[in-house]
Amino acid sequence: MRDVMAEFYDGPHATPAPADAGPVYLGIKNITDSGLLDVTDVRHIAPQDFAKWTKRVTPQAGDVVFVYEATLHRYALIPDDFVGCLGRRLALIRPDRTVILPRYLHFYMLGPIWKDTVTSRIISGSTVDRIPIIDFPDFPIDVPDLNTQHAVVNVLGALNDLIVNNRRRIELLEQVAQAIYREWFIHFRYPGYEDGPLVDSHLGLIPKGWDVLPVSAIASADRNAVTGGPFGSKLGRKDYVDKGVPVVRGANLRLGGGFDETDLVFVTDEKADELRSSLATRGDILVTQRGTLGQVGLIPLRAQWDRYLLSQSQMKITVDPSRAAVHFIYAQFRTAETTARFIAMAMSSGVPHVNLKMLRDFELVVPPHDLQGRFSVAVAPLSDYVWVLNEQCRRIGIIRDLLLPKLVSGQIDISGLDLDAVTESVA
């Protein structure tokens, strides 16, 4: 590895004071299992602290960052517009571009050959596994000529770019849906608002005839309509298998809303049956219970799986359609105002968290049912297209992951691969 690195650094062994805005303090959670840099939920550092935390190295476009302790086998490429610093348990490789292309190195490190190389050298500690950073430059790597690297990058890069572009489109669609929500239910410029005077409530001014109700009042009467994941050792990495019932973790939800099925782990049907009180299904709202509070998602009605198992850090709400419209309730949970109230009620001893009673008692503004329905009709086409784009991302990711090990190992002759046919198959 030392022969392909121009520079190599590990991250700081301390954490800066948090800030509301400013450069990004890059963390483990910002690097996905599929190799993408996810900055939808970031920790910021104050601009005046930036020089201190980049004294050793400032990440720049083309650098490969990876996790060397705890959640291993995560690698991402720094994009052109990134402004931030390395966080704890992260390391950075600055490739020697005369020897290796940054995108090729990134793809290689996502492949099975490199995973086996790293796995065989992991040091297992009493609490977490780690890669010995001091030995890292001596890890072996197979590097073809630059022409071959360019060909591999052209194929895998085109697929990766499709995923990134789709995710940008998803963000725009979700912004439109939230803009409609804010116009109707924050600024109260909903259809017919001229005839609705505002009255006081303990959540502020609301139109006359609207209610303030706890989650329990809009939840289904079914058992476990509001429930959480299994306790303690009932679910862990030992239970994960290659396929079966997907487990919803924090990695699958987004701060401010979003449900991502590209980085799922699974348990057997038997395990899911054993933990059936912690199952969620299509149309359920998912809420993070501990850790990154404010993460929320909605399982699409066209989701791939019939059921999902909650992790220990997630909760779910099954909405009674006769009491409320799920798209409205989900949109309300996504707002900055609701997120702030939710986080404010968390218990802060240890890791910030909320419990099921807090969720059941959490109050929401609930307008007349017919107005909620009109909102659902307005945003349903946006939600449907988000699902289509997410499904494309999932399919593209599968094809990319199938091609990647064969291309970087030379098993597939790159000159005979029809890139147009590959991309059209997932369009």
C-alpha positions in Angstrom: 0.0 0.0 0.0 2.8 2.4 0.7 3.8 2.3 -3.0 0.4 3.9 -4.0 0.1 6.5 -1.2 1.5 10.0 -1.5 0.4 10.7 2.1 -1.3 8.8 4.9 -2.8 10.1 8.1 -5.1 9.0 10.9 -7.6 11.3 12.5 -7.4 13.2 15.8 -7.8 11.4 19.1 -10.0 14.1 20.6 -13.3 15.7 19.7 -13.8 19.4 19.0 -16.6 21.5 20.6 -19.8 21.2 18.5 -21.1 24.1 16.5 -24.4 24.8 14.8 -22.8 25.5 11.5 -19.3 25.5 9.9 -17.0 22.9 8.4 -17.8 19.2 8.8 -16.3 17.0 11.5 -16.4 13.8 9.6 -17.6 10.8 11.6 -18.1 7.0 11.1 -21.8 7.5 10.5 -21.0 9.7 7.5 -19.4 6.7 5.6 -21.9 4.2 4.4 -21.3 0.4 4.0 -21.8 0.9 0.2 -18.9 3.4 0.0 -20.8 6.7 -0.2 -20.1 9.9 1.8 -23.4 10.8 3.5 -23.4 14.3 4.9 -27.2 14.6 5.5 -26.5 14.3 9.3 -23.1 15.9 10.3 -21.4 17.3 13.3 -20.0 20.8 12.6 -17.0 22.6 14.0 -16.7 26.4 14.4 -14.8 28.1 11.6 -12.3 29.6 14.0 -11.4 26.0 15.2 -10.9 24.7 11.6 -7.2 25.5 11.4 -6.5 23.6 14.7 -8.3 20.5 13.5 -6.7 20.4 10.1 -3.1 21.2 11.3 -1.9 17.7 10.2 -4.1 17.3 7.1 -7.0 18.9 5.4 -9.1 16.4 3.4 -9.2 17.3 -0.3 -10.9 15.9 -3.4 -9.7 12.5 -4.3 -8.6 11.5 -0.8 -9.9 8.1 0.4 -11.1 8.1 4.0 -11.9 4.9 5.9 -12.8 3.6 9.4 -9.9 1.9 11.2 -11.7 1.1 14.5 -15.1 -0.2 15.5 -17.3 -0.3 12.3 -14.7 -1.6 9.8 -14.8 -2.0 6.0 -16.2 1.5 5.3 -14.5 3.6 2.7 -15.5 6.8 0.9 -14.0 9.3 -1.6 -13.8 12.9 -0.7 -15.8 15.0 -3.3 -14.8 18.3 -4.8 -17.0 20.5 -2.6 -16.1 19.0 0.8 -15.0 21.3 3.5 -14.2 19.6 6.8 -11.7 17.6 8.9 -11.1 14.0 9.9 -12.9 12.7 12.9 -11.9 10.1 15.4 -11.3 6.5 14.3 -10.9 7.6 10.7 -7.8 7.6 8.5 -7.0 9.2 5.1 -5.1 8.1 2.1 -3.9 10.6 -0.5 -3.2 8.4 -3.5 -0.1 8.8 -5.7 -1.9 9.7 -9.0 1.1 8.6 -11.0 0.5 5.1 -9.8 -3.2 4.8 -9.0 -6.4 6.6 -9.7 -8.3 7.8 -6.6 -11.6 6.3 -7.8 -9.9 3.0 -8.6 -8.3 2.8 -5.2 -11.8 3.5 -3.6 -13.5 0.8 -5.7 -10.6 -1.7 -5.0 -11.0 -1.1 -1.2 -14.7 -1.9 -1.5 -14.0 -5.2 -3.2 -13.7 -8.7 -1.6 -9.9 -9.0 -2.2 -9.2 -6.0 0.0 -11.8 -7.0 2.5 -10.0 -10.4 2.9 -6.7 -8.6 3.2 -8.0 -6.4 6.0 -10.0 -9.1 7.8 -6.9 -11.3 8.1 -5.1 -8.4 9.9 -7.8 -7.2 12.3 -6.9 -6.9 15.9 -9.8 -7.9 18.1 -9.9 -5.8 21.3 -12.0 -6.2 24.4 -14.6 -3.8 23.1 -14.0 -3.1 19.4 -12.0 -4.4 16.5 -9.4 -2.3 14.8 -6.9 -2.2 11.9 -3.3 -1.7 13.0 -2.6 1.7 11.5 1.1 1.4 12.0 1.2 -1.7 9.8 -1.3 -0.4 7.2 1.3 0.9 4.7 2.6 -2.7 4.4 -0.8 -4.2 3.4 -0.6 -5.7 -0.1 -2.6 -4.4 -3.0 -2.8 -5.4 -6.7 -2.6 -2.5 -9.0 -3.1 -2.8 -12.8 -1.8 -0.3 -15.4 -3.5 3.1 -15.5 -5.3 2.3 -18.8 -7.0 -0.6 -17.2 -7.8 1.5 -14.1 -9.4 4.1 -16.3 -11.6 1.5 -18.0 -12.7 0.0 -14.6 -13.4 3.5 -13.2 -15.5 4.4 -16.3 -17.8 1.5 -15.7 -18.1 1.5 -11.9 -18.0 5.3 -11.8 -21.0 5.6 -14.2 -23.0 3.4 -12.0 -22.0 5.3 -8.8 -22.8 8.6 -10.5 -26.3 7.3 -11.3 -26.9 6.5 -7.6 -25.6 10.0 -6.5 -27.7 11.8 -9.1 -30.8 9.8 -8.1 -30.2 10.7 -4.4 -30.0 14.4 -5.3 -33.3 14.2 -7.2 -34.8 12.4 -4.1 -33.7 15.3 -1.9 -35.3 17.8 -4.2 -38.6 15.9 -4.3 -38.6 15.6 -0.5 -37.9 19.3 -0.2 -40.9 20.1 -2.4 -43.2 17.8 -0.2 -41.9 19.6 3.0 -42.4 23.0 1.4 -46.1 22.1 0.8 -46.4 21.0 4.4 -44.8 24.2 5.8 -47.1 26.3 3.6 -50.2 24.5 4.8 -49.5 23.6 8.4 -46.7 26.0 9.6 -47.8 29.2 7.9 -51.4 28.0 7.8 -52.0 28.9 4.2 -53.9 25.8 3.5 -56.9 25.6 1.1 -59.7 27.6 2.7 -57.5 29.2 5.4 -59.2 32.5 5.0 -62.2 31.2 7.0 -60.1 29.8 9.9 -59.2 32.1 12.8 -56.2 31.2 15.0 -56.6 30.1 18.6 -54.2 29.4 21.4 -52.9 26.0 22.2 -50.0 24.8 24.4 -48.1 24.2 21.1 -48.7 27.8 20.0 -51.4 29.3 17.7 -53.4 26.9 15.6 -56.5 27.3 13.5 -59.8 26.9 15.2 -61.1 23.3 15.0 -57.6 21.8 15.0 -56.5 19.5 17.9 -53.3 18.8 19.8 -53.2 15.1 20.4 -50.6 12.5 21.7 -49.2 9.9 19.3 -51.3 7.3 21.2 -54.5 9.0 20.0 -53.7 8.7 16.3 -52.0 5.2 16.5 -53.8 2.0 15.5 -55.6 0.1 18.2 -53.7 -3.0 17.2 -51.2 -4.5 19.7 -47.7 -3.1 19.3 -48.9 -0.2 17.2 -46.3 1.9 19.0 -43.3 -0.3 19.8 -39.5 -0.5 19.9 -36.7 -2.9 19.0 -35.8 -5.9 21.1 -33.8 -5.5 24.3 -30.2 -6.3 24.9 -28.7 -9.5 23.6 -31.9 -10.6 21.9 -30.6 -9.1 18.7 -26.9 -8.6 17.7 -24.4 -9.1 14.9 -24.4 -12.8 15.7 -28.0 -13.0 14.4 -27.2 -11.4 11.0 -27.5 -13.5 7.8 -27.1 -12.9 4.1 -30.9 -12.7 3.4 -34.2 -13.0 5.2 -36.1 -10.3 7.1 -34.3 -6.9 6.9 -33.3 -5.1 10.1 -33.9 -1.3 10.2 -31.0 0.5 11.8 -30.0 4.1 12.2 -28.1 3.8 8.9 -31.4 3.3 7.1 -33.0 6.5 8.4 -32.2 10.2 7.9 -32.2 13.2 10.1 -35.1 15.2 8.8 -36.7 12.2 7.1 -35.8 9.4 4.7 -35.8 5.6 4.4 -32.9 4.0 2.7 -32.8 0.3 1.8 -29.4 0.1 0.3 -27.5 -0.8 3.5 -29.6 -3.5 5.1 -28.7 -6.4 7.3 -31.0 -9.4 7.7 -32.1 -12.0 10.2 -33.8 -15.4 9.5 -37.6 -15.7 9.3 -37.4 -17.8 12.5 -35.6 -15.0 14.4 -38.1 -12.4 13.1 -41.0 -14.6 14.3 -39.3 -14.8 17.7 -39.1 -11.0 17.9 -42.5 -10.4 16.3 -43.4 -7.7 18.8 -40.7 -5.6 17.2 -41.8 -5.9 13.6 -42.8 -3.0 11.3 -44.4 -3.1 7.9 -45.4 -1.0 4.9 -46.8 2.4 5.9 -45.3 2.4 9.4 -43.4 5.5 10.6 -39.9 4.7 12.0 -38.3 6.9 14.7 -34.8 6.7 16.2 -34.9 6.0 19.9 -31.3 6.6 21.0 -28.2 8.0 19.3 -29.0 10.4 16.5 -32.4 11.6 17.7 -34.5 13.2 14.9 -33.9 10.4 12.4 -37.3 9.4 11.0 -38.5 7.4 8.0 -41.7 6.0 6.4 -41.7 2.5 5.0 -43.1 2.9 1.5 -46.3 1.2 0.6 -44.4 -0.3 -2.4 -41.4 -1.4 -0.2 -39.7 -4.6 -1.3 -40.2 -6.6 1.9 -43.4 -7.5 3.7 -41.9 -6.9 7.2 -38.9 -5.3 8.8 -37.4 -5.9 12.2 -36.5 -2.9 14.3 -33.0 -2.7 15.8 -32.6 -1.9 19.5 -32.3 1.8 18.7 -35.5 2.2 16.6 -39.2 2.6 17.3 -42.3 2.6 15.1 -45.8 4.0 14.9 -48.6 2.3 13.0 -51.1 5.1 12.3 -54.9 4.4 12.4 -56.0 5.7 8.9 -59.4 6.7 10.4 -57.7 9.0 12.9 -54.9 10.5 10.8 -53.2 10.4 7.4 -49.8 8.7 7.6 -48.2 11.1 5.1 -49.2 14.0 7.2 -48.0 12.6 10.5 -44.7 11.6 8.8 -44.3 15.1 7.4 -44.9 16.7 10.8 -42.2 14.4 12.4 -39.8 15.6 9.7 -40.0 19.3 10.5 -37.3 21.2 12.4 -39.9 22.3 15.0 -41.1 18.8 15.8 -37.5 17.4 15.7 -36.4 20.1 18.3 -39.3 19.2 20.6 -38.6 15.5 20.3 -34.9 16.0 21.1 -35.7 18.3 24.0 -37.7 15.7 25.8 -34.9 13.1 25.6 -33.3 11.7 28.8 -29.6 12.8 28.7 -28.0 10.4 31.1 -25.5 8.5 29.0 -26.5 8.3 25.4 -29.5 10.7 24.7 -32.6 8.6 24.4 -36.4 8.5 24.6 -38.6 5.6 25.7 -41.9 4.3 24.4 -44.0 6.1 26.9 -42.4 9.4 25.8 -43.2 8.6 22.2 -46.8 7.6 23.0 -47.3 10.8 25.0 -45.5 13.0 22.4 -48.0 15.6 21.2 -48.8 16.6 17.6 -50.9 19.2 15.9 -53.8 17.4 14.2 -56.0 19.3 11.7 -59.3 18.0 10.3 -59.0 14.6 8.6 -60.2 15.8 5.2 -57.4 18.4 5.1 -54.8 15.8 6.0 -56.2 13.7 3.2 -55.9 16.6 0.7 -52.3 17.0 1.7 -51.7 13.3 1.2 -53.1 13.5 -2.3 -50.9 16.5 -3.1 -47.6 14.7 -2.0 -48.4 11.1 -3.0 -47.0 11.5 -6.6 -43.8 12.9 -5.1 -43.6 10.0 -2.6 -44.2 7.5 -5.4 -41.4 9.0 -7.5 -39.0 8.9 -4.5 -39.8 5.2 -4.2 -39.0 4.7 -7.9 -35.6 6.5 -7.6 -34.8 4.6 -4.4 -35.6 1.3 -6.1 -33.3 2.3 -9.0 -30.5 3.1 -6.5 -31.0 -0.3 -5.0 -30.8 -2.1 -8.3 -27.9 -0.1 -9.5 -26.1 -0.9 -6.3 -26.7 -4.6 -6.8 -25.2 -4.5 -10.3 -22.3 -2.4 -9.2 -21.5 -4.8 -6.3 -21.7 -7.8 -8.7 -19.4 -6.2 -11.2 -16.9 -4.6 -8.8 -15.0 -7.7 -7.6 -14.9 -9.1 -11.1 -13.5 -5.9 -12.6 -10.9 -5.1 -10.0 -9.7 -8.7 -10.1 -9.6 -8.9 -13.9 -12.1 -11.7 -14.1 -14.1 -9.7 -16.6 -12.5 -8.3 -19.8 -13.3 -4.7 -19.5 -12.9 -4.1 -23.3 -15.9 -6.4 -23.9 -18.3 -4.8 -21.4 -21.2 -2.8 -22.9 -21.6 0.1 -20.5 -24.7 1.4 -22.3 -26.4 -1.9 -21.9 -25.6 -2.1 -18.2 -26.9 1.4 -17.4 -30.1 0.9 -19.6 -30.9 -2.3 -17.6 -31.5 -0.2 -14.5 -33.0 2.9 -16.0 
